[in-house]
Amino acid sequence: MINRYTRPEMGQIWSDHNRYTCWLEIELALVEALEGDGRAPKGTADHIRSKTTLDPARIEEIEKVCKHDVIAFLTHVEEQAGPPARFIHMGLTSSDVLDTALAMQLTQAADRILVGIDTLMAAVEKRAWEHKDTVMMGRSHGIHAEPVTFGLTLAIWFDELKRNRERLEAAKETISVGKCSGAVGTFANTEPETEAYIMEKLGLKPAPAATQVVQRDRHAHYFTTLAVIGATLEKMAVAVRHWQRTEVLEAEEPFTKGQKGSSAMPHKRNPILTENITGLSRLLRGNAMAALENVALWHERDISHSSVERVIGPDSTILLDLMLFRMTRVIDGLVVYPENMKRNMALTEGLTFSQRLLLALVDKGVDRQVAYVMVQRNAMPVWEEGKDFQTLLLADSGVREHLSEEEIKNAFDLRVHLRHVDTLFTRVFGKGDA
């Protein structure tokens, strides 16, 4: 991933040095296991560790000759540790190291992403309570529907982020699996007990059964989960982008001192953070599809998945880490305009209370479809001629035959739409008050 989108903590996970460190830890755990069952002299692992200083540049130099990354790494260790290094990689195949190390890195990355989700959830919850009673227009199909509150919108986001956190925990559990069972997974040259020791040492679980590789449905689960989280962030981003439109302007991204929106138009304040999140979410979905394509490998293994994972492993986790950070920045600094929300609610001259009128007529015994026509015939002139909805209803003899003036006006009571906000907050946050 390009430096522009890479935060240091996540970037370090995918550094060459960290990858080789994972490889070395796997090999040293193997040597410790061999020491435990008497196949290697005591102290061999400690000797190798004390003599080995990982040098990615030297490994790359060796690989240019041998054309094999794991052999280059093993050669590098052997150069430094001497004869005791003959015990490293005993009975293993390259994928034992590669797949187990990948599990370690993906697990490390998941932990970073979980921190990002927690931070974003805290920001969303804080702003949700702040705007629990800030009334705004709810929209369906982009059209004014019925009133909601801005806080309730954020509470819904919080609930979705909570589900995403649970999904990632499950994906982390699925991916935290390694193997050291040899060339086709049969333990022909090593033992299940050795594998169990290595995985426990590394904080992983042994794959119950494997071929030459850990099965790629696990990785597909992980990367599709990242894509789902990205889709939630895009959903949030699209909402902010709509709110920031000049014609709407109900909320907007923070615009910092010295920031400039356009090289040509000095007045511009563009939603660049949320537009960026929208774009990056597309990459996560594309990478998820690539992970799904990796599930079907030939027989006990082919190498078609390898090049894909070298790209999507770092890219997807680095991007999602950045997206979570940026969305937290957006939520923390989101500028909210309650007065503009009220202004926009007034644009449709009371039309958003149409369902209340429909139900009031039905309660009086009017057939639903007849009541629908009665309300709709008064709603259309509001759209077409800008007339006031309540005034039209009060003048409609058919409506007045069933509803009094007071009953019609009561149908326009905003409080009816907001009376269960506390209940919904209790469902989401477990409490009705901040």
C-alpha positions in Angstrom: 0.0 0.0 0.0 1.2 3.5 -0.8 2.6 5.6 2.1 -0.3 8.1 1.7 -2.7 5.6 3.2 -0.5 3.7 5.6 -0.5 4.5 9.3 2.8 3.5 11.0 1.4 0.9 13.5 -0.4 -1.1 10.8 2.4 -0.6 8.3 4.9 -2.1 10.7 2.8 -5.3 10.8 3.4 -5.8 7.1 7.0 -4.7 7.1 9.6 -7.2 5.8 11.3 -7.2 9.3 8.0 -8.2 11.0 7.3 -10.9 8.5 10.8 -12.4 8.9 10.4 -12.1 12.7 7.3 -14.2 12.5 9.1 -16.8 10.4 11.9 -16.9 12.9 9.6 -17.4 15.8 7.9 -20.3 14.0 11.3 -21.9 13.3 12.5 -21.4 16.9 9.3 -22.9 18.3 10.0 -25.9 16.2 13.5 -26.2 17.5 12.2 -25.9 21.1 9.8 -28.8 20.4 12.6 -30.9 19.0 14.6 -30.1 22.1 11.7 -31.2 24.2 11.5 -34.7 22.7 15.3 -35.1 22.5 15.8 -34.7 18.8 17.8 -31.5 19.2 20.4 -30.6 21.9 19.1 -28.4 24.8 19.9 -24.7 24.2 19.8 -25.0 20.4 16.9 -22.5 20.0 18.5 -20.0 22.4 21.8 -20.3 20.4 20.1 -19.6 17.1 18.1 -16.7 18.6 21.2 -15.1 20.1 23.2 -15.3 16.9 20.5 -14.2 14.4 20.0 -10.6 13.5 17.5 -10.3 10.7 18.6 -8.3 7.7 15.9 -8.1 5.0 18.3 -6.7 2.5 20.6 -9.7 2.9 17.6 -12.1 2.5 16.6 -10.3 -0.6 20.1 -10.6 -2.0 20.1 -14.3 -1.4 16.6 -14.7 -3.0 17.9 -13.0 -6.2 20.1 -16.1 -6.6 17.9 -18.9 -5.3 14.6 -17.5 -6.4 12.9 -18.8 -3.2 12.0 -16.6 -0.3 11.9 -19.2 2.4 15.1 -20.8 1.3 16.7 -17.3 1.3 15.5 -16.8 4.8 16.8 -20.2 6.0 20.1 -19.5 4.4 20.4 -16.2 6.1 19.8 -17.8 9.5 22.3 -20.6 8.8 24.9 -18.0 7.8 24.7 -16.5 11.3 23.8 -19.5 13.6 26.2 -22.1 12.1 25.8 -25.9 12.4 23.0 -25.7 15.1 20.8 -24.2 12.4 20.5 -27.6 10.8 17.5 -28.2 13.2 15.4 -25.3 11.8 12.7 -26.2 9.3 13.0 -29.9 10.3 10.1 -31.8 8.6 8.4 -28.6 7.5 7.4 -27.3 4.1 7.5 -23.6 3.1 3.8 -23.2 3.4 4.0 -24.3 7.1 6.0 -21.2 7.7 4.2 -18.9 5.3 0.7 -19.7 6.3 1.4 -19.7 10.0 3.2 -16.4 9.7 0.3 -14.9 7.6 -2.1 -16.0 10.4 0.1 -14.2 12.9 0.1 -11.0 10.8 -3.6 -11.1 10.1 -4.3 -11.6 13.8 -2.0 -8.7 14.7 -3.9 -6.6 12.1 -7.3 -7.6 13.4 -6.2 -6.4 16.9 -5.3 -3.0 15.4 -8.6 -2.8 13.6 -10.6 -3.7 16.7 -9.0 -0.8 18.5 -10.1 1.4 15.5 -13.6 0.1 15.7 -13.8 0.7 19.5 -12.5 4.3 19.1 -15.0 5.0 16.4 -17.9 3.5 18.4 -17.0 5.7 21.3 -17.1 8.8 19.1 -20.4 7.8 17.6 -22.0 7.1 21.0 -20.8 10.5 22.3 -22.4 12.4 19.4 -25.5 10.3 19.5 -26.2 11.3 23.1 -25.4 14.9 22.2 -28.0 14.9 19.5 -30.5 12.4 20.9 -33.3 15.0 20.7 -32.1 17.0 17.7 -35.0 16.6 15.2 -34.3 16.2 11.6 -36.1 14.9 8.5 -35.9 11.2 7.9 -35.7 10.3 4.2 -36.6 7.3 2.1 -35.6 7.2 -1.6 -33.9 10.5 -0.8 -37.4 12.1 -0.3 -38.7 13.5 3.0 -40.5 10.7 4.8 -41.1 11.3 8.6 -39.2 13.0 11.4 -36.3 11.3 13.2 -33.5 12.6 15.4 -29.9 13.0 14.4 -28.9 11.1 17.5 -31.1 8.2 16.5 -29.3 8.0 13.1 -26.0 7.8 15.0 -27.4 5.2 17.4 -28.2 3.0 14.4 -24.6 3.4 13.2 -23.3 2.4 16.6 -25.5 -0.7 16.6 -24.1 -1.7 13.2 -20.5 -1.1 14.2 -21.1 -3.3 17.2 -22.2 -6.1 14.9 -19.1 -5.5 12.8 -16.9 -5.8 15.8 -18.5 -9.2 16.6 -17.9 -10.2 13.0 -14.3 -9.3 13.2 -13.8 -11.1 16.4 -15.2 -14.2 14.7 -13.0 -13.7 11.7 -10.0 -13.3 13.9 -10.8 -16.6 15.6 -11.2 -18.3 12.2 -7.9 -16.9 10.8 -5.8 -17.6 14.0 -4.9 -21.0 12.7 -1.5 -22.3 11.5 -0.1 -25.6 10.3 3.2 -27.5 10.6 2.0 -30.8 9.1 4.4 -31.0 6.1 4.2 -31.1 2.4 0.6 -32.4 2.0 -0.6 -32.1 5.6 0.0 -35.8 6.6 2.8 -35.2 9.2 5.0 -37.6 7.2 8.2 -35.9 8.6 7.0 -34.3 11.8 4.4 -35.0 14.5 1.0 -33.6 15.5 2.4 -33.0 19.0 5.2 -30.8 17.6 2.6 -28.8 15.6 0.5 -28.4 18.8 3.5 -27.1 20.7 4.4 -24.6 18.0 0.9 -23.2 17.7 0.4 -22.8 21.5 3.8 -21.0 21.6 2.6 -18.6 18.9 -0.9 -18.1 20.3 -2.6 -19.9 17.4 -4.6 -23.1 17.0 -3.5 -26.0 14.8 -5.7 -26.5 11.7 -7.6 -29.7 12.5 -6.7 -30.9 9.0 -4.8 -29.3 6.1 -3.3 -29.9 2.8 0.0 -28.2 2.0 -1.8 -25.0 3.1 -4.4 -23.8 5.5 -7.7 -23.8 3.7 -8.6 -20.5 2.1 -12.2 -20.3 3.3 -10.7 -19.0 6.5 -9.0 -16.1 4.6 -12.2 -15.5 2.6 -14.1 -15.1 5.9 -11.5 -12.6 7.1 -11.4 -10.4 4.0 -15.1 -10.4 3.4 -15.5 -9.3 7.0 -13.2 -6.4 6.3 -15.3 -5.5 3.2 -18.5 -5.6 5.3 -16.9 -3.2 7.8 -15.9 -1.0 4.9 -19.4 -1.0 3.6 -20.7 0.3 6.9 -18.1 3.1 6.8 -19.2 3.9 3.3 -22.8 4.0 4.4 -21.8 6.6 7.1 -19.7 8.5 4.6 -22.5 8.7 2.0 -24.9 10.1 4.6 -22.3 12.8 5.6 -21.8 13.7 1.9 -25.5 14.2 1.5 -25.9 16.3 4.6 -23.0 18.5 3.4 -24.6 19.3 0.0 -25.2 23.0 -0.3 -29.0 22.6 -0.7 -29.1 20.5 2.5 -26.3 21.6 4.8 -27.5 19.7 7.9 -24.0 18.6 8.9 -20.5 18.8 7.4 -17.0 17.5 7.9 -14.6 19.5 9.9 -12.8 22.2 7.9 -9.5 23.0 9.6 -7.7 26.3 9.8 -5.6 26.8 6.6 -7.5 24.1 4.7 -8.4 24.8 1.1 -11.2 23.2 -0.8 -10.4 23.9 -4.5 -7.5 25.1 -6.5 -9.9 27.2 -8.6 -12.8 28.2 -6.3 -11.8 29.6 -2.9 -15.3 29.3 -1.5 -15.4 25.5 -1.6 -15.6 23.2 1.4 -15.7 19.7 0.0 -16.4 16.4 1.9 -13.0 15.0 1.0 -12.6 12.6 3.9 -15.9 10.9 3.4 -15.4 10.8 -0.4 -12.1 9.1 0.3 -13.7 6.5 2.5 -16.3 5.8 -0.2 -13.5 5.2 -2.7 -11.4 3.0 -0.5 -14.4 0.8 0.4 -14.5 -0.2 -3.2 -11.0 -1.6 -2.9 -12.0 -3.6 0.1 -14.8 -5.2 -1.8 -12.5 -6.0 -4.8 -10.0 -7.6 -2.4 -12.7 -9.6 -0.8 -13.7 -11.0 -4.2 -10.0 -12.0 -4.8 -10.0 -13.8 -1.4 -13.1 -15.8 -2.5 -11.3 -16.7 -5.8 -8.5 -18.1 -3.7 -10.6 -20.8 -2.0 -10.5 -23.2 -4.9 -6.9 -24.3 -5.2 -5.8 -27.3 -7.2 -5.6 -30.6 -5.2 -3.3 -30.2 -2.2 -2.2 -26.8 -3.2 -1.1 -24.5 -6.1 0.5 -21.1 -5.9 -2.3 -19.0 -7.5 -3.3 -17.6 -4.1 0.1 -16.5 -3.0 0.5 -13.4 -5.2 -3.0 -12.3 -4.4 -2.4 -12.5 -0.6 0.8 -10.6 -0.8 -1.3 -7.7 -2.0 -4.6 -8.0 -0.3 -3.2 -8.8 3.2 -1.4 -5.5 3.7 -3.7 -3.4 1.5 -7.0 -4.4 3.0 -5.9 -4.1 6.6 -4.0 -0.9 6.0 -6.9 0.7 4.2 -9.5 -0.3 6.8 -7.2 1.0 9.6 -7.0 4.3 7.8 -10.8 4.4 7.1 -11.7 3.9 10.7 -9.2 6.6 11.8 -10.6 9.1 9.2 -14.3 8.3 10.1 -13.5 8.9 13.7 -12.0 12.2 12.8 -15.2 13.1 10.8 -17.5 12.1 13.7 -15.5 13.9 16.3 -15.4 17.1 14.3 -18.7 16.9 12.5 -20.4 20.3 12.5 -24.1 19.9 13.0 -26.7 22.5 12.0 -30.0 21.9 13.9 -31.6 25.1 12.5 -31.0 23.9 9.0 -32.6 20.6 9.9 -35.7 22.5 11.0 -35.6 24.6 7.9 -35.5 21.6 5.7 -38.4 19.9 7.6 -40.6 22.9 6.8 -39.9 22.7 3.1 -42.8 20.2 2.5 -45.4 22.3 4.4 -46.4 19.4 6.7 -46.6 16.6 4.2 -44.5 14.4 6.5 -47.5 14.0 8.8 -49.6 12.3 6.0 -49.5 8.9 7.6 -50.9 10.3 10.8 -53.9 11.7 8.9 -54.4 8.4 7.0 -54.5 6.4 10.3 -56.8 9.0 11.9 -59.3 8.5 9.1 -58.9 4.7 9.3 -59.6 4.9 13.1 -62.8 6.7 12.3 -63.9 3.7 10.2 -63.0 4.9 6.7 -61.8 2.2 4.4 -58.0 2.4 4.1 -57.9 2.9 0.3 -60.6 5.6 0.5 -58.7 7.3 3.3 -55.4 7.1 1.2 -57.1 8.9 -1.7 -58.5 11.6 0.6 -55.1 12.3 2.1 -53.2 12.1 -1.2 -55.6 14.5 -3.0 -54.6 17.1 -0.5 -50.9 16.2 -0.6 -50.4 16.6 -4.4 -51.2 20.4 -4.5 -48.5 20.9 -1.8 -45.9 19.3 -4.1 -47.2 21.0 -7.3 -48.4 24.4 -6.0 -46.6 24.9 -2.7 -49.8 25.1 -0.7 -50.0 24.3 3.0 -51.0 20.7 3.8 -52.9 21.4 7.0 -54.9 24.2 5.4 -56.0 22.0 2.6 -57.1 19.3 4.9 -59.1 21.7 7.0 -60.9 22.9 3.9 -61.6 19.4 2.5 -65.3 18.5 3.3 -64.7 14.8 2.9 -62.0 14.8 5.5 -64.0 17.1 7.8 -66.9 14.7 7.6 -64.7 12.3 9.8 -62.2 14.5 11.5 -62.6 17.7 13.6 -60.3 20.7 13.4 -58.6 19.6 16.6 -58.1 16.1 15.4 -56.5 17.3 12.2 -54.2 19.6 14.0 -53.3 16.9 16.5 -52.1 14.7 13.6 -49.3 17.3 13.1 -47.9 16.9 16.6 -44.2 16.2 16.2 -43.9 14.6 19.6 -45.7 11.5 18.4 -42.7 10.7 16.2 -40.2 11.1 19.0 -41.9 9.5 21.9 -40.0 6.2 21.6 -36.5 7.7 21.1 -35.5 6.9 24.7 -36.7 3.3 24.2 -34.6 2.9 21.1 -31.5 4.4 22.9 -32.0 1.9 25.7 -32.1 -0.9 23.2 -28.9 0.2 21.6 -26.9 1.5 24.5 -28.5 -0.3 27.4 -29.7 3.0 29.0 -32.1 5.8 28.2 -30.0 8.6 29.6 -26.4 9.6 29.0 
